[in-house]
Amino acid sequence: MAEIIVKFEDKIIERVVTEKKRISIGRTNENDIVLENRGVSRKHAMIEFNNNAAIIMDNESLNGTFVNQRKISEEVLRNEDTITIGKYTMIYHTETSASDDGAADMDGTMVLNTKKQKNLLENDRVERQIVAKFGGSVLTGEENADFAEYRLDREVTTIGKAKFVHVRAKGFFMSGIQAKIVRENNGFYLANLGKSGKTKVNGESIDRAILKNGDLIQVGKSTYKFVEGEK
């Protein structure tokens, strides 16, 4: 069974495990996941489970539903996808680990004007412009990078310090080809090919990791952000 971990300000407040075919998310008590915050609509979103897939749908909410920092109307969830609603973060897991408790009710949805909400909306706008410009998934250079944007239009994109790699990374004690990004099943994964500890995703050293929109990739001292094309 799938599990949804609900967080508020990085603290876990609930673990939801269900066998229902559909669960609702919102501010009022009749929802399966209750998010007690004025930035959350009464019936904000729902998740449907069918054919071993989970689909999240926004119910035309006032402040929107975000998956991996991108505003969505409907999206197929993947393992460890991050859902943001109001001030709450939910982590979707395809497998279960545990279970917990819930929340309460208020009237009237407030338009969120927080820095976090503004950043989410601005980030979503910028990323959609980048995807439209390049027509697919892109790496953006965040730190110690030789480019602002790099289109991932190959089946395999190599990263390292060698002159012949597609993306030149900076730093010491790296391999010539330190890592590669591979297109697979309409998505991408990052694999470490060189010295251990020199390839990271969101600060964690990896051997292989499926990339999600907004992931920060660090190779040596160079940092890039993965901007996923429309699926």
Phi, psi and chi 1 to 4 in degrees:
 res  aa     phi    psi   chi1   chi2   chi3   chi4
   1 MET       -  150.1  -72.9 -174.9  -69.9      -
   2 ALA   -77.0  158.4      -      -      -      -
   3 GLU  -133.9  140.5  173.6 -172.7   64.2      -
   4 ILE  -122.4  119.7  -60.6  167.7      -      -
   5 ILE   -97.3  121.8  -62.5  175.1      -      -
   6 VAL   -99.9  127.2 -175.9      -      -      -
   7 LYS  -122.9  146.9  -67.1 -177.0  175.0 -177.8
   8 PHE  -131.6  118.6 -178.0   78.4      -      -
   9 GLU    53.0   46.6  -64.7 -179.4  -12.3      -
  10 ASP    67.5    8.4  -68.1  -32.6      -      -
  11 LYS  -105.6  130.9  -64.6  179.1 -179.2  177.2
  12 ILE   -71.7  123.4  -64.1  175.4      -      -
  13 ILE  -110.9  -15.1   60.8  170.9      -      -
  14 GLU  -163.8  145.6 -174.2  174.8   15.7      -
  15 ARG  -120.8  122.3  -65.1  178.6 -173.0  -90.7
  16 VAL  -110.9  121.5  178.3      -      -      -
  17 VAL  -125.5  128.7  179.1      -      -      -
  18 THR  -144.2  153.6 -178.5      -      -      -
  19 GLU  -106.5    6.1  -68.2 -176.1  -27.9      -
  20 LYS   -66.9  154.7  -72.2 -175.6  174.5 -177.9
  21 LYS   -81.4  -19.2  -67.4  -64.4 -177.0 -177.9
  22 ARG  -147.6  134.5  173.6 -176.0  -67.6 -178.1
  23 ILE  -126.1  144.2   61.2  173.4      -      -
  24 SER  -105.3  150.6   59.8      -      -      -
  25 ILE  -127.8  129.4  -55.7  169.4      -      -
  26 GLY  -179.2 -172.3      -      -      -      -
  27 ARG   -85.5  -26.4 -167.6  176.9   66.6 -113.5
  28 THR   -92.2  160.9   53.4      -      -      -
  29 ASN   -67.4  -18.2  -75.5  -30.1      -      -
  30 GLU   -76.8   -6.9   63.3  -95.0   26.4      -
  31 ASN   -77.6  154.0  -70.2  -73.9      -      -
  32 ASP   -71.3  -38.6  -60.2  -68.0      -      -
  33 ILE  -115.3  114.2  -61.5  178.2      -      -
  34 VAL   -99.5  121.0  179.9      -      -      -
  35 LEU  -113.6  103.3  -54.5  179.1      -      -
  36 GLU   -83.2   86.6 -172.6 -178.4   -3.8      -
  37 ASN  -159.8  140.1 -176.3  -91.9      -      -
  38 ARG   -68.3  -14.7  -68.2  -74.5  -60.6  -80.3
  39 GLY   -81.9   -3.5      -      -      -      -
  40 VAL  -104.3  131.3  179.5      -      -      -
  41 SER   -72.0  160.3  -62.9      -      -      -
  42 ARG   -58.8  -45.9  -62.7  172.4   69.7   85.9
  43 LYS  -122.0   84.1  -67.1  -77.2 -171.7  179.7
  44 HIS   -80.4  -47.7 -162.3  105.2      -      -
  45 ALA  -157.0  169.9      -      -      -      -
  46 MET  -144.3  156.4   66.4  177.0   65.3      -
  47 ILE  -122.4  127.3  -60.5  175.5      -      -
  48 GLU  -107.4  137.8  -73.7 -169.0   -8.9      -
  49 PHE  -112.4  123.5  -60.0   91.2      -      -
  50 ASN  -159.6  145.2   54.7   69.0      -      -
  51 ASN    48.2   47.0  -61.2  -35.1      -      -
  52 ASN    61.1   21.9  -63.3  -42.0      -      -
  53 ALA  -126.1  154.6      -      -      -      -
  54 ALA  -122.9  128.3      -      -      -      -
  55 ILE  -120.5  123.5  -57.8  171.3      -      -
  56 ILE   -97.7  137.1 -174.2  167.0      -      -
  57 MET  -129.9  131.4  -67.7  166.0  -78.4      -
  58 ASP   -82.4  135.3 -179.1   76.3      -      -
  59 ASN   -92.7   50.4  -72.1  -28.8      -      -
  60 GLU    50.6   44.7  -62.0 -176.9   -8.9      -
  61 SER   -68.8  158.1   63.4      -      -      -
  62 LEU   -67.0  -43.0 -177.0   61.5      -      -
  63 ASN  -102.5   -5.0  -70.2  -56.6      -      -
  64 GLY    87.9  163.2      -      -      -      -
  65 THR  -120.5  133.2  -59.2      -      -      -
  66 PHE  -119.5  137.3  -63.2   79.5      -      -
  67 VAL  -121.5  119.6  175.3      -      -      -
  68 ASN    51.9   46.3  -60.7  -32.4      -      -
  69 GLN    72.4    6.0  -55.7  177.5   49.8      -
  70 ARG  -113.0  131.2 -179.2  163.2  -67.6  168.0
  71 LYS   -70.1  132.1 -168.1  174.8 -177.0 -178.9
  72 ILE  -129.0  159.3   60.3   96.1      -      -
  73 SER  -107.2  -34.6   55.4      -      -      -
  74 GLU  -154.9  136.0 -177.5  174.7  -44.2      -
  75 GLU  -153.6  138.2 -174.6   84.0    1.0      -
  76 VAL   -79.4  127.4  175.8      -      -      -
  77 LEU   -85.2  140.6  -68.6  172.7      -      -
  78 ARG  -114.3  161.8  -62.7  173.7  -65.9 -175.1
  79 ASN   -54.7  131.3 -171.0   46.5      -      -
  80 GLU    69.4   18.0  -64.5 -170.0   -5.4      -
  81 ASP   -63.6  146.2  -87.9   -7.1      -      -
  82 THR  -105.8  121.7  -60.6      -      -      -
  83 ILE  -104.3  130.7  -56.3  161.2      -      -
  84 THR  -118.6  123.2  -55.6      -      -      -
  85 ILE  -133.4  117.3  -66.9  178.3      -      -
  86 GLY    59.2 -129.4      -      -      -      -
  87 LYS   -93.9    7.8  -65.0 -176.9  178.2 -179.0
  88 TYR  -103.1  147.7  -69.1   83.9      -      -
  89 THR  -121.3  136.0  -61.4      -      -      -
  90 MET  -124.7  132.2  -72.7  163.9  -80.0      -
  91 ILE  -105.2  123.1  -48.2  -61.7      -      -
  92 TYR   -93.0  126.9  173.0   75.5      -      -
  93 HIS  -119.6  137.2  -69.0  151.0      -      -
  94 THR   -74.6  -19.3   54.2      -      -      -
  95 GLU  -120.4  156.6  -62.0  -64.3  -28.9      -
  96 THR   -92.4  150.5  -56.8      -      -      -
  97 SER  -129.3  -35.4   62.6      -      -      -
  98 ALA  -165.4 -165.7      -      -      -      -
  99 SER  -157.7  154.3 -167.5      -      -      -
 100 ASP  -146.6 -133.3 -127.1  -59.4      -      -
 101 ASP  -133.0 -166.8   55.5  -44.2      -      -
 102 GLY  -129.7 -144.1      -      -      -      -
 103 ALA  -151.9 -146.2      -      -      -      -
 104 ALA  -139.3 -150.4      -      -      -      -
 105 ASP  -136.9  145.9  178.9   35.7      -      -
 106 MET  -148.9  163.9  -69.5  178.1   78.0      -
 107 ASP  -103.0  145.7  -73.8  -23.5      -      -
 108 GLY    74.8  124.2      -      -      -      -
 109 THR   -89.4  131.4  -55.0      -      -      -
 110 MET   -96.1  137.1  177.6 -172.5  -64.7      -
 111 VAL   -69.5  122.9  176.5      -      -      -
 112 LEU   -71.5  132.3  -83.5  179.4      -      -
 113 ASN  -128.1   28.0 -163.0   30.5      -      -
 114 THR   -80.7  161.0   62.0      -      -      -
 115 LYS   -61.1  -39.5 -177.2  177.3  179.6 -179.6
 116 LYS   -61.5  -45.9  177.1 -178.8  176.8 -179.0
 117 GLN   -64.5  -42.8 -178.1   74.6    3.1      -
 118 LYS   -61.6  -41.8  -72.1  178.8  179.7  177.8
 119 ASN   -65.6  -39.8  -72.7  -17.0      -      -
 120 LEU   -61.6  -46.8  -83.4  170.7      -      -
 121 LEU   -66.5  -41.6  -69.8  170.0      -      -
 122 GLU   -67.5  -41.9  176.4   61.8   13.9      -
 123 ASN   -62.0  -42.2 -177.9   73.3      -      -
 124 ASP   -62.4  -42.7 -179.8   65.3      -      -
 125 ARG   -62.6  -46.9 -175.9 -172.2   68.2   79.7
 126 VAL   -64.1  -44.2  170.4      -      -      -
 127 GLU   -64.8  -38.7  -73.4 -172.4   -4.0      -
 128 ARG   -66.2  -35.2  -72.0 -176.9 -174.3  -81.8
 129 GLN   -64.8  -41.8  -75.1 -176.9  -18.5      -
 130 ILE   -63.7  -45.8  -69.0  171.3      -      -
 131 VAL   -62.3  -42.4  168.2      -      -      -
 132 ALA   -64.4  -38.4      -      -      -      -
 133 LYS   -65.3  -43.4  174.5 -177.6  174.2 -178.0
 134 PHE   -98.0  -12.7  -71.7   92.8      -      -
 135 GLY    72.6   23.6      -      -      -      -
 136 GLY   174.4 -164.9      -      -      -      -
 137 SER   -72.6  149.0  -62.9      -      -      -
 138 VAL  -141.3  148.0  174.4      -      -      -
 139 LEU   -98.1  132.8  -75.0 -175.9      -      -
 140 THR  -106.9  138.5   60.9      -      -      -
 141 GLY   -78.8  118.5      -      -      -      -
 142 GLU  -101.9  -38.8  -60.2  -64.9  -53.1      -
 143 GLU  -155.2  133.6 -172.0  173.7  -10.5      -
 144 ASN    52.6   41.5  -66.3  -41.3      -      -
 145 ALA  -113.3  152.2      -      -      -      -
 146 ASP   -89.5    4.1  -67.4  -25.5      -      -
 147 PHE  -148.0  161.6   56.1   81.7      -      -
 148 ALA   -87.8  -43.2      -      -      -      -
 149 GLU  -141.9  142.8  -65.4  127.7   -5.5      -
 150 TYR  -136.9  119.6 -178.5   90.6      -      -
 151 ARG   -76.4  130.4 -176.2 -177.4  176.6 -170.5
 152 LEU   -89.6   79.6  -66.0  170.8      -      -
 153 ASP  -107.6   10.7   56.5   -4.3      -      -
 154 ARG  -108.4  162.0  -63.4  177.7  171.7   85.5
 155 GLU   -69.7  -35.7  -67.1  -59.0  -48.1      -
 156 VAL  -133.8  127.0  177.7      -      -      -
 157 THR  -115.8  120.6  -60.1      -      -      -
 158 THR   -93.9  147.0   54.6      -      -      -
 159 ILE  -131.8  133.9  -52.2  172.4      -      -
 160 GLY   170.9 -162.0      -      -      -      -
 161 LYS  -101.5   -9.0   67.2  178.1 -176.9 -179.8
 162 ALA   -67.1  153.6      -      -      -      -
 163 LYS   -68.7  -25.3  -67.9 -177.9  178.9  179.6
 164 PHE   -91.7   -1.5   55.6   81.1      -      -
 165 VAL   -73.1  160.7  -63.3      -      -      -
 166 HIS   -73.4  -38.8  -59.0  116.6      -      -
 167 VAL  -122.7  116.4  174.4      -      -      -
 168 ARG   -84.7  122.5  -66.6  -75.3  -61.7  -82.6
 169 ALA  -103.5  157.3      -      -      -      -
 170 LYS  -109.4  154.2  -61.2  177.5 -178.4  179.4
 171 GLY   133.8  165.1      -      -      -      -
 172 PHE   -97.4  160.0  -60.1  105.3      -      -
 173 PHE    60.8   28.4  -49.9  114.8      -      -
 174 MET   -95.1  158.0  -88.9 -165.0  -51.7      -
 175 SER   -81.9  161.5  -60.3      -      -      -
 176 GLY   -55.9  -51.5      -      -      -      -
 177 ILE  -110.6  103.0  -56.3  177.6      -      -
 178 GLN   -86.5  -34.2  179.1   62.0   42.8      -
 179 ALA  -153.8  167.4      -      -      -      -
 180 LYS  -143.1  147.4   65.0  178.6  179.0  179.3
 181 ILE  -108.4  124.4  -63.4  174.9      -      -
 182 VAL  -116.7  132.1 -179.5      -      -      -
 183 ARG   -80.8  127.8 -173.5 -163.6  -53.9  -92.1
 184 GLU  -153.1  127.6 -178.7  180.0   73.9      -
 185 ASN    50.8   51.9  -61.3  -31.9      -      -
 186 ASN    63.6   17.2  -62.6  -40.0      -      -
 187 GLY  -141.3 -168.4      -      -      -      -
 188 PHE  -136.2  148.4  -68.1   85.3      -      -
 189 TYR  -131.0  153.7   71.7   83.9      -      -
 190 LEU  -107.1  132.5  175.8   71.2      -      -
 191 ALA  -125.1  137.3      -      -      -      -
 192 ASN   -83.8  129.6 -176.7   61.6      -      -
 193 LEU  -114.5  -16.5  -60.1  177.2      -      -
 194 GLY  -111.9 -142.2      -      -      -      -
 195 LYS   -62.5  140.5  -66.2 -178.1  172.8  137.3
 196 SER   -68.8  148.9   61.5      -      -      -
 197 GLY    83.4   -3.7      -      -      -      -
 198 LYS   -99.0   -5.0  -66.4  -65.3 -178.8  179.0
 199 THR  -123.6  120.5  -55.4      -      -      -
 200 LYS  -133.2  151.2  -60.2  178.1 -179.5  178.9
 201 VAL  -124.7  121.2  175.3      -      -      -
 202 ASN    52.8   38.9  -59.2  -35.8      -      -
 203 GLY    86.5   -3.5      -      -      -      -
 204 GLU  -107.8  130.3  -60.9  -71.4  -28.0      -
 205 SER   -64.1  138.4  -64.9      -      -      -
 206 ILE  -132.1  157.5   62.1   98.0      -      -
 207 ASP  -100.6  -39.3  -69.9  -40.4      -      -
 208 ARG  -155.4  135.2 -174.1 -177.9 -170.4  -84.2
 209 ALA  -148.9  132.9      -      -      -      -
 210 ILE   -71.7  132.0  -64.8  172.7      -      -
 211 LEU   -88.5  137.7  -66.8  174.4      -      -
 212 LYS  -121.5  154.4  -59.1 -172.9  -67.6  -65.3
 213 ASN   -53.0  132.4 -174.2   63.8      -      -
 214 GLY    91.0   -6.4      -      -      -      -
 215 ASP   -62.4  138.6  -81.8  -12.3      -      -
 216 LEU   -97.6  121.9  -71.6  176.7      -      -
 217 ILE  -104.5  125.4  -60.8  167.1      -      -
 218 GLN  -117.8  122.3 -176.1  179.0  -12.9      -
 219 VAL  -123.1  115.3  179.3      -      -      -
 220 GLY    61.9 -124.7      -      -      -      -
 221 LYS  -101.7    4.5  -69.8 -172.2  175.2 -178.5
 222 SER   -95.9  138.5  -61.7      -      -      -
 223 THR  -124.7  134.8  -57.0      -      -      -
 224 TYR  -130.1  153.1  -43.5   95.3      -      -
 225 LYS  -109.2  135.4 -177.0  166.5   76.9  167.5
 226 PHE   -88.4  118.4  174.8   69.1      -      -
 227 VAL  -109.6  112.2  179.3      -      -      -
 228 GLU   -81.5  134.9 -172.8  172.2   33.7      -
 229 GLY   -68.3  163.9      -      -      -      -
 230 GLU   -61.6  135.3  -61.4  -68.8  -16.6      -
 231 LYS   -91.3      -  -70.0 -177.5  -75.7 -174.8
